[in-house]
Amino acid sequence: MVQIGTASDESTYSDLAAYYFANKEFNKQSTKEHYDQIINGILVPRWGKRVAVEIRPVEVKHWLKTLQVEDPTRAKYRSVMGTVYTFAQSEGVIPLGLENNPLHTSRAFQPFQTTNQ
């Protein structure tokens, strides 16, 4: 298990998620349950075994485009994934720096373009 203040370049996304749930204080139980569904139901199965700081923005962007969900759902997945990274950085679990958070780039956060023709 990851410990606070021990930034590691080897932590997996699954490590970040486990740390997040063990240490994040949620205001509402329903929010925690919703995040749990997204993180453990969607994000960890796809990214969990990967070293977190090695996941690249383009990988996340391409993966999100392949999901058969509406754009607001896709945006929520992206937001929650980024929240886990930001929390991990703020707690010293992974090193600070934009290069260590694939969701902290302007490109990764651009709205998806849909074509209705």
C-alpha positions as CSV (number, residue, x, y, z in Angstrom):
1,M,0.0,0.0,0.0
2,V,1.1,3.5,-0.8
3,Q,2.0,5.8,2.1
4,I,1.5,9.6,2.3
5,G,4.6,11.6,1.4
6,T,6.4,8.8,-0.3
7,A,6.1,9.8,-3.9
8,S,6.8,6.9,-6.2
9,D,7.2,6.6,-10.0
10,E,6.2,3.0,-9.7
11,S,2.7,3.3,-8.2
12,T,0.0,1.8,-10.4
13,Y,-3.3,3.5,-11.1
14,S,-4.9,0.8,-8.9
15,D,-2.6,2.0,-6.1
16,L,-3.7,5.5,-6.6
17,A,-7.4,4.5,-6.5
18,A,-6.9,2.4,-3.4
19,Y,-5.1,5.3,-1.7
20,Y,-7.8,7.7,-2.8
21,F,-10.6,5.7,-1.2
22,A,-8.6,5.0,2.0
23,N,-7.8,8.7,2.5
24,K,-10.4,10.9,0.8
25,E,-13.1,12.4,3.0
26,F,-16.4,12.6,1.1
27,N,-19.1,14.9,2.1
28,K,-21.8,12.6,0.8
29,Q,-22.0,8.8,0.9
30,S,-23.7,8.9,-2.5
31,T,-20.7,10.7,-4.1
32,K,-18.4,8.1,-2.7
33,E,-20.5,5.3,-4.1
34,H,-20.8,7.0,-7.5
35,Y,-17.0,7.5,-7.6
36,D,-16.5,3.9,-6.5
37,Q,-18.6,2.7,-9.5
38,I,-16.6,4.7,-11.9
39,I,-13.2,4.1,-10.5
40,N,-13.5,0.4,-9.6
41,G,-16.0,-0.5,-12.3
42,I,-14.5,1.4,-15.3
43,L,-11.1,2.9,-14.6
44,V,-9.3,0.3,-12.6
45,P,-10.2,-2.6,-15.0
46,R,-8.7,-0.6,-17.8
47,W,-5.8,1.3,-16.2
48,G,-5.2,-0.4,-12.8
49,K,-2.1,-2.5,-13.7
50,R,-0.4,0.4,-15.5
51,V,2.3,2.5,-13.7
52,A,0.3,5.7,-13.2
53,V,3.0,8.2,-14.3
54,E,3.6,6.2,-17.5
55,I,0.0,6.6,-18.8
56,R,0.0,9.2,-21.5
57,P,-2.7,11.8,-22.4
58,V,-3.1,10.5,-25.9
59,E,-3.8,7.0,-24.5
60,V,-6.6,8.3,-22.3
61,K,-8.0,10.4,-25.1
62,H,-8.2,7.5,-27.5
63,W,-9.6,5.1,-24.9
64,L,-12.4,7.6,-24.0
65,K,-13.3,8.0,-27.7
66,T,-13.8,4.2,-28.0
67,L,-16.4,4.1,-25.1
68,Q,-20.0,3.6,-26.2
69,V,-21.3,6.3,-23.8
70,E,-22.7,9.8,-24.2
71,D,-20.3,12.7,-24.0
72,P,-21.3,13.8,-20.5
73,T,-20.6,10.3,-19.2
74,R,-17.2,10.3,-21.0
75,A,-16.4,13.7,-19.5
76,K,-17.3,12.4,-16.0
77,Y,-15.0,9.4,-16.4
78,R,-12.2,11.8,-17.5
79,S,-12.9,14.1,-14.6
80,V,-12.9,11.3,-12.0
81,M,-9.7,9.9,-13.3
82,G,-8.1,13.3,-13.1
83,T,-9.4,13.8,-9.6
84,V,-7.6,10.6,-8.5
85,Y,-4.3,11.8,-10.0
86,T,-4.6,15.3,-8.5
87,F,-5.4,13.8,-5.0
88,A,-2.4,11.5,-5.3
89,Q,-0.1,14.3,-6.2
90,S,-1.4,16.6,-3.4
91,E,-0.7,13.7,-0.9
92,G,2.7,13.0,-2.3
93,V,1.8,9.6,-3.6
94,I,3.1,10.4,-7.1
95,P,5.5,13.2,-8.0
96,L,4.2,16.6,-8.7
97,G,4.3,17.9,-12.3
98,L,2.1,18.0,-15.3
99,E,4.0,15.2,-16.9
100,N,2.9,12.9,-14.1
101,N,-0.9,13.5,-14.6
102,P,-2.2,12.6,-18.1
103,L,-5.5,14.4,-17.4
104,H,-3.8,17.7,-16.6
105,T,-3.3,18.9,-20.2
106,S,-5.5,21.2,-22.2
107,R,-5.9,18.6,-24.9
108,A,-7.1,15.9,-22.6
109,F,-9.8,18.3,-21.3
110,Q,-11.1,19.5,-24.6
111,P,-14.8,18.7,-25.2
112,F,-15.5,15.9,-27.5
113,Q,-16.7,16.7,-31.0
114,T,-19.8,14.9,-32.1
115,T,-21.0,15.0,-35.6
116,N,-24.7,14.7,-36.2
117,Q,-25.2,14.3,-39.9
